[in-house]
C-alpha cells in the first residue's frame, strides 16, 4: 500500500519542491493542497480534509511571511502561523497522522556569532518569529511524535505568484538594475529542492523531533548575491550596505545562520550552482 503524504501549501516555494521530490516516488501517493483548496485556519475544513484523504503524513508549509506584513497584521499572523497549527496538530493526533511542521530560523534573536543549533535558546524578535514559535509549542503539546523543521531563507521555483528575496534580485539583475545588499545580514540560504530531499529522508527514517535543515555554510546576503551575479552573468554594480539602511517596522535578527546536530546538506555554492543550472537562469 502506498504511503499517503499530504502537502499543505503545495504551490509555494517549499511545497513546489516537495511535490517534485515525492510525486514521482511510486511508493508514495502525493496529495497536493494549495491555499485555494484549503484555508488551514478553518478547523472544520481541516477536519473534512483529513477525513477525505486519511493521510499518513501531513507536511504543513503554510505560513504568513514578511516581517513588515506580519507586524502590521498580528492577529492574522498568529491565526495562521500559530493557532491553525494548534487545530492541525490536534487533528493529526486524533487521526493518527504524522505532522511535519515547517518552522523558521526567525525563532532566534540573531545574536549568536556561530550558526544556531537545535539546542540553542529561542528568543524571537518580531510577530512572525513569535507566531512560528507558538506553532512549535502547539505541536509539542498535542503530539508525541512529530517533526519540527526549522528553515533558513530559501530559493527555488514556485507555482504561486509570490516572490522571495532571491526572485526579486534575479528580476532586478535581468533588468540591469544596480543593487544594494546588506553585508551584515548572515544566513544559510538554501535551495528548496535540496531541502526537500533531506525532508524526505527524515520522514522515511522517522527521525522525530526538532531539526535544522539547510545547505552547508553561512554567508552574508551581499556575498551570496555577488556569487549569484557571477553565475548568471550580471554586469551591473552591487553595493554593500547595512541592514539598517532598509526600513523595517519590526526588529529583524541579523545573524540567523543555522546548523544541525545531524549535519548539513551540500555546500551553499554548489546548491546555488545547481539551482542556476537546473532552472536555466541567466541575465
C-alpha positions as MATLAB code, in Angstrom:
seq = 'XXXXXXXXXXXXXXXXXXXXXXXXXXXXXXXXXXXXXXXXXXXXXXXXXXXXXXXXXXXXXXXXXXXXXXXXXXXXXXXXXXXXXXXXXXXXXXXXXXXXXXXXXXXXXXXXXXXXXXXXXXXXXXXXXXXXXXXXXXXXXXXXXXXXXXXXXXXXXXXXXXXXXXXXXXXXXXXXXXXXXXXXXXXXXXXXXXXXXXXXXXXXXXXXXXXXXXXXXXXXXXXXXXXXXXXXXXXXXXXXXXXXXXXXXXXXXXXXXXXXXXXXXXXXXXXXXXXXXXXXXXX';
ca = [
       0.000    0.000    0.000;
       1.293    3.438   -0.938;
       2.131    5.906    1.802;
      -0.134    8.960    1.551;
       1.620   12.298    2.059;
      -0.479   15.453    2.014;
       1.343   18.720    1.322;
      -0.329   21.903    2.572;
       0.839   24.951    0.616;
       1.794   22.822   -2.378;
       2.171   25.720   -4.839;
       4.529   27.738   -2.641;
       8.324   27.676   -2.669;
       8.923   24.643   -0.455;
       5.660   22.966   -1.467;
       6.651   23.067   -5.140;
       9.974   21.334   -4.455;
       8.446   18.823   -2.044;
       5.952   17.877   -4.743;
       8.804   17.304   -7.210;
      10.547   15.031   -4.710;
       7.518   12.978   -3.627;
       5.323   12.904   -6.708;
       7.426   10.510   -8.774;
       8.137    8.045   -5.984;
       5.984    5.012   -6.826;
       5.804    4.069   -3.149;
       4.099    7.367   -2.283;
       0.768    8.932   -3.118;
       1.376   12.691   -3.053;
      -1.709   14.795   -2.307;
      -1.325   18.492   -3.141;
      -3.358   21.213   -1.424;
      -2.878   24.879   -2.182;
      -4.401   27.886   -0.416;
      -7.272   27.820   -2.926;
      -8.027   24.227   -1.872;
      -7.994   24.708    1.897;
      -7.925   27.532    4.441;
      -5.932   25.981    7.284;
      -7.386   28.464    9.796;
     -10.780   26.796    9.278;
     -10.884   23.887   11.734;
     -13.939   22.197   10.207;
     -12.407   22.336    6.708;
      -9.204   20.816    8.049;
     -11.181   18.001    9.620;
     -13.033   17.379    6.340;
      -9.672   17.235    4.553;
      -8.281   14.594    6.904;
     -11.479   12.543    6.694;
     -11.377   12.682    2.905;
      -7.746   11.658    2.361;
      -6.738    9.907    5.611;
      -3.061   10.791    5.002;
      -0.211    9.019    6.753;
       1.797   12.244    6.853;
       0.916   15.936    6.559;
       3.615   18.457    5.674;
       2.468   21.951    6.639;
       4.386   24.558    4.639;
       1.658   27.207    5.003;
       2.645   30.459    6.712;
       2.155   34.180    6.557;
       5.604   35.606    5.844;
       7.227   39.014    5.505;
       8.404   40.768    8.665;
       6.667   44.059    7.862;
       3.426   42.455    6.700;
       3.178   40.227    9.775;
       3.910   43.148   12.094;
       1.034   45.103   10.551;
      -1.319   42.086   10.766;
      -0.532   40.434   14.128;
      -3.912   38.733   14.617;
      -3.934   37.250   11.132;
      -0.318   36.149   11.560;
      -0.967   34.466   14.889;
      -4.088   32.803   13.500;
      -2.262   31.277   10.505;
       1.187   30.593   11.932;
       0.100   29.714   15.453;
      -3.485   28.729   16.189;
      -4.070   26.922   12.886;
      -1.182   24.661   13.898;
      -2.935   24.000   17.216;
      -6.025   22.674   15.408;
      -3.954   20.807   12.833;
      -1.818   19.041   15.437;
      -4.879   18.064   17.489;
      -6.498   16.590   14.384;
      -3.288   14.742   13.492;
      -3.337   13.215   16.972;
      -6.960   12.186   16.533;
      -6.429   10.674   13.075;
      -3.040    9.092   13.933;
      -1.385   11.183   11.236;
       2.254   12.251   11.430;
       2.802   16.013   11.216;
       5.756   17.766    9.655;
       5.576   21.387   10.794;
       7.801   23.778    8.867;
       9.280   26.427   11.143;
      11.952   29.094   10.799;
      15.287   30.453   11.967;
      13.353   33.593   12.971;
      12.647   31.937   16.334;
      16.178   33.125   17.282;
      17.320   36.672   18.100;
      20.365   36.728   15.810;
      22.971   37.482   18.492;
      24.949   34.238   18.114;
      28.310   34.537   16.391;
      28.071   30.900   15.297;
      25.184   29.213   13.423;
      22.265   28.243   15.635;
      21.813   24.610   16.613;
      18.603   22.857   17.622;
      19.539   23.100   21.311;
      20.117   26.874   21.320;
      17.685   29.079   23.221;
      14.876   30.629   21.187;
      14.125   34.336   21.507;
      12.119   35.752   18.572;
      12.215   39.499   17.956;
       9.068   40.021   15.890;
       5.479   38.829   15.422;
       6.405   36.434   12.622;
       9.020   34.680   14.759;
       6.768   34.600   17.833;
       3.856   33.131   15.906;
       6.016   30.397   14.382;
       7.419   29.542   17.805;
       3.892   29.339   19.219;
       3.118   26.878   16.416;
       6.094   24.772   17.525;
       4.817   24.695   21.112;
       1.356   23.598   19.979;
       2.860   20.699   18.010;
       4.861   19.575   21.040;
       1.794   19.939   23.258;
      -0.554   17.883   21.087;
       1.677   15.191   19.581;
       4.062   12.626   20.985;
       5.867   12.023   17.691;
       6.352   14.998   15.396;
       8.765   16.718   13.040;
       9.522   20.410   13.583;
      11.826   21.544   10.796;
      13.407   24.995   11.060;
      14.348   26.546    7.739;
      16.692   29.320    6.587;
      15.958   31.718    3.742;
      15.200   29.525    0.738;
      15.097   29.968   -3.025;
      13.855   27.920   -5.952;
      10.939   27.627   -8.387;
       7.385   28.050   -7.210;
       3.926   27.754   -8.720;
       2.250   30.679   -6.992;
       2.765   34.385   -7.710;
       4.763   35.251   -4.592;
       8.332   36.474   -4.890;
      11.118   35.748   -2.433;
      14.315   37.713   -1.874;
      16.323   35.786   -4.478;
      13.470   36.003   -7.024;
      13.426   39.800   -6.660;
      17.197   40.072   -7.008;
      17.189   37.951  -10.175;
      14.452   40.133  -11.693;
      16.457   43.270  -10.889;
      19.610   41.798  -12.401;
      17.776   40.750  -15.559;
      16.620   44.356  -15.900;
      20.184   45.595  -15.444;
      19.467   47.444  -12.206;
      22.265   48.185   -9.757;
      21.768   46.570   -6.350;
      22.260   47.499   -2.704;
      22.648   44.413   -0.499;
      23.207   44.112    3.246;
      26.670   42.853    4.134;
      25.879   42.419    7.820;
      22.911   40.055    7.434;
      24.189   36.482    7.817;
      22.139   33.442    6.794;
      22.344   29.908    5.431;
      20.486   30.462    2.136;
      19.386   27.112    0.750;
      17.959   25.577   -2.415;
      14.430   24.345   -1.710;
      14.973   21.212   -3.794;
      17.958   20.015   -1.723;
      15.999   20.898    1.428;
      13.068   18.798    0.191;
      15.286   15.774   -0.450;
      16.539   15.950    3.130;
      12.982   16.266    4.451;
      12.074   13.084    2.600;
      14.978   11.242    4.264;
      13.993   12.457    7.730;
      10.408   11.263    7.230;
      11.430    7.906    5.743;
      13.772    7.223    8.680;
      11.185    8.509   11.194;
      13.664   10.892   12.824;
      11.145   12.633   15.057;
      11.916   15.876   16.851;
      13.277   19.331   16.069;
      15.668   19.598   13.122;
      17.526   22.415   11.431;
      17.762   21.878    7.692;
      19.950   23.992    5.442;
      22.686   23.888    2.864;
      26.182   23.895    4.342;
      27.825   27.139    5.429;
      26.878   30.671    6.401;
      27.216   33.735    4.207;
      26.154   37.374    4.098;
      23.375   38.396    1.756;
      25.926   40.567   -0.068;
      28.360   37.683   -0.636;
      25.537   35.386   -1.691;
      24.145   37.784   -4.289;
      27.665   38.557   -5.563;
      28.162   34.831   -6.158;
      24.772   34.541   -7.857;
      25.561   37.547  -10.074;
      28.763   35.866  -11.323;
      26.914   32.659  -12.114;
      24.232   34.341  -14.216;
      26.422   36.976  -15.878;
      25.208   40.171  -14.223;
      27.407   43.133  -15.210;
      25.870   45.836  -13.009;
      27.050   47.210   -9.678;
      26.360   45.615   -6.313;
      26.936   47.934   -3.360;
      27.472   46.587    0.144;
      25.298   48.409    2.676;
      23.975   47.865    6.218;
      20.716   46.123    7.009;
      19.591   49.253    8.872;
      19.564   51.051    5.514;
      16.367   49.139    4.721;
      13.392   50.366    6.798;
      11.564   47.756    8.865;
       8.531   48.015   11.132;
       9.964   45.397   13.492;
      13.351   44.198   14.776;
      14.893   41.684   12.411;
      17.599   39.283   13.664;
      20.861   39.825   11.786;
      22.746   36.546   12.233;
      20.381   33.632   11.659;
      22.589   31.021   10.008;
      21.699   27.522   11.227;
      23.468   24.203   11.541;
      22.256   20.790   12.641;
      23.231   18.033   15.032;
      22.629   15.690   12.080;
      24.931   17.589    9.734;
      24.045   19.901    6.873;
      23.382   19.472    3.185;
      25.607   20.307    0.232;
      27.760   23.435    0.253;
      25.691   26.565   -0.406;
      27.755   27.468   -3.505;
      27.174   24.067   -5.080;
      23.455   24.222   -4.289;
      23.243   27.693   -5.830;
      25.051   26.481   -8.955;
      22.655   23.528   -9.190;
      19.706   25.926   -8.988;
      21.073   28.258  -11.684;
      21.839   25.298  -13.971;
      18.620   23.314  -13.404;
      16.373   26.374  -13.794;
      18.494   27.811  -16.661;
      18.780   31.236  -15.062;
      20.805   33.885  -16.860;
      20.757   37.624  -17.442;
];
